[in-house]
Amino acid sequence: MRTSRPLFPVISAGLLSIALSTSLAACSSPATSQDTSTPGSTVATTASAAPQLTLTDGWVKATDEDMTSMFGVLTNGTGADIVLESATSESAGMVELHETTTDPSGSSTMRQVEGGFTVPAGGHLALEPGGDHIMLMELREPIEPGGEVAVELVTSTGETIPVTVVAKDYSGAQEDYDMHESEH
Amino acid sequence: MPTVNRRDLLGASVIGLGAGLAGMGAGALIERETSAPPAAGPDTAGLNGSRLEPFHGRHQAGVETSPQTHGLFLSLSLRPETDRSGVTRLLRLLTEDAARLTQGRAPLADPEPELAEDPARLTITFGFGRDLVARAGRRHVPDWLAPLPQFGIDRLRPELCRGDLLLQVCSDDPTTVAHAARMLLKDAEAFTRPAWQKAGFRRAYGSDPAGTTARNLFGQVDGTSNPAAGSADFARLVWGETGSGQQFGPRGAPPTDLATDYPDWLVGGTSLVLRDIAMNLDTWDEVDRPGREFSVGRSLSTGAPLTGEHEFDIPDLSATTEAGLKVISPVSHVARSRNVDEPAEQIHRRVYNYHSIPITGEVSEGGMMFASYQASIHRQFLPIQRRLDEADLLNAWTSPIGSTVWAIPPGCDAGDYIGSRLLEA
């Protein structure tokens, strides 16, 4: 997970009001983040009042090829584990949940995850380059930098969570899909 | 503008260290700092990495903000295929990056998020050139958003006079500037190409008390007559707003109508004339102190006018010597740049020095990025510039080599982006 250390390790009373007034305090914990300034990070809520599973800091790698990866921080606002089982998108013919594993020789392999991503009760799961991520395949059109992609996250209990993520140019997160395809 | 009080911050950093060193009280550390350097442990005096300047607000930061140590000016040219929709996506991306970076948060997709952790008062200020505004519709372009008239002193290099989007990146930490610039440029790459860039500096944080008027590489105290941040003068002269309070500088109350010609998308913004001024340090070396002070009309040691004692004393342009000569030469920089009868003719200068060591040739090359903010280029900047072009002793050692004009759009609120009122007009 992207580290976000508190900006003021020790906040004196005088600084606290300044920190709060500039939303500083919010950035140390995605769980309390307001994130109204983040067009790419739609905080989705289900019909009930409390958010069940949310995605913040969501983004997708811009591409003119037919597949790409999506990242962000999943947060479970409930007291029980939530399993993200699948995802769908109007922009992609196929969406898979992938994990990255490293074999003893040091080479990493991407593969579809068995049983989905488990987001622990009250905790986070980071989707990031070189780690767990969501693969969008059979893209219907290029994903332009600064554009937005809508995705629906589906939990094991059938809840759907619509999110919108922003597309960014990114030269990492290289996917040699053909190589991994042969390993499936 | 909320800024962290320096004394509080120092206290916080000392307390932070104290908390990490079991058994050592904060009082003991403060005592040490004033007596002798600590024998062991990190030096936390003057820690300023966590200081923040607000990003969101009515005005963009980086204009009225007390100048940071390092300034980088990135001028970008839009790619031909970047249309209105592309400009919108570009500005959304860059605004998001800037909102995060300035608050010490890594932008999305930052491979080096740790480099975002010490903003050190980072500000990122957007300037729009004529062509960027035109891509939202030619009717939105103010008539002044165009190259300045050519001046006799100009030695302009065309490659330094281009660009459609300016990013002014300022921080007290040069690593922060480099990282911020790289993140911005990566997101801009699909929409723009670099036109030119120039990095500059001022006295480092901690060298002088905050607010000390800076010196340029000629050794001159430079910027004494700037309107004070937060003053009614500043509101009128830079933002074109009435401002609060009736306290005005010695030049009298500036008019309140300097920005009445602004299109709606620019209200709350200002204009920037950015001049890259080469300073010939080698020929300046040939001038002795009396000649140097005569050319400016100010004391080198204090910055005081030659008719005064202190930096902020008002120059008396009519004072004469016993021999009947003017104490401040009528062709000195001070005499030529001031129009004491016209309070509108004031600008806000936010200058960064640059210096490089050539492989051969001169001892060194120096200059300044002369960033002049004013509500009206026609009524404020140009009258001053015309007078300096006609006569100014300093012209013997300075040559403008780059010149660009920018509209500085207003700031934005959280969730919005810089330029939204233009792109969605």
Chai-1 contact restraints between the chains, C-beta under 6 A:
chainA,res_idxA,chainB,res_idxB,connection_type,confidence,min_distance_angstrom,max_distance_angstrom,comment,restraint_id
A,R2,B,P113,contact,1.0,0.0,6.0,A-B,restraint_1
A,L7,B,S50,contact,1.0,0.0,6.0,A-B,restraint_2
A,L7,B,G104,contact,1.0,0.0,6.0,A-B,restraint_3
A,P9,B,G16,contact,1.0,0.0,6.0,A-B,restraint_4
A,V10,B,I15,contact,1.0,0.0,6.0,A-B,restraint_5
A,V10,B,G16,contact,1.0,0.0,6.0,A-B,restraint_6
A,V10,B,A19,contact,1.0,0.0,6.0,A-B,restraint_7
A,S12,B,A12,contact,1.0,0.0,6.0,A-B,restraint_8
A,G14,B,D8,contact,1.0,0.0,6.0,A-B,restraint_9
A,L15,B,D8,contact,1.0,0.0,6.0,A-B,restraint_10
A,L15,B,A12,contact,1.0,0.0,6.0,A-B,restraint_11
A,I18,B,P2,contact,1.0,0.0,6.0,A-B,restraint_12
A,T22,B,L52,contact,1.0,0.0,6.0,A-B,restraint_13
A,T22,B,P54,contact,1.0,0.0,6.0,A-B,restraint_14
A,C27,B,R105,contact,1.0,0.0,6.0,A-B,restraint_15
A,T36,B,A414,contact,1.0,0.0,6.0,A-B,restraint_16
A,T36,B,G415,contact,1.0,0.0,6.0,A-B,restraint_17
A,S37,B,A99,contact,1.0,0.0,6.0,A-B,restraint_18
A,S37,B,A414,contact,1.0,0.0,6.0,A-B,restraint_19
A,S37,B,G415,contact,1.0,0.0,6.0,A-B,restraint_20
A,D57,B,L108,contact,1.0,0.0,6.0,A-B,restraint_21
A,W59,B,L108,contact,1.0,0.0,6.0,A-B,restraint_22
A,W59,B,A109,contact,1.0,0.0,6.0,A-B,restraint_23
A,P145,B,A190,contact,1.0,0.0,6.0,A-B,restraint_24
A,G146,B,R89,contact,1.0,0.0,6.0,A-B,restraint_25
A,G146,B,R92,contact,1.0,0.0,6.0,A-B,restraint_26
A,G146,B,L93,contact,1.0,0.0,6.0,A-B,restraint_27
A,K168,B,L108,contact,1.0,0.0,6.0,A-B,restraint_28
A,K168,B,A109,contact,1.0,0.0,6.0,A-B,restraint_29
A,D169,B,A190,contact,1.0,0.0,6.0,A-B,restraint_30
A,Y170,B,A109,contact,1.0,0.0,6.0,A-B,restraint_31
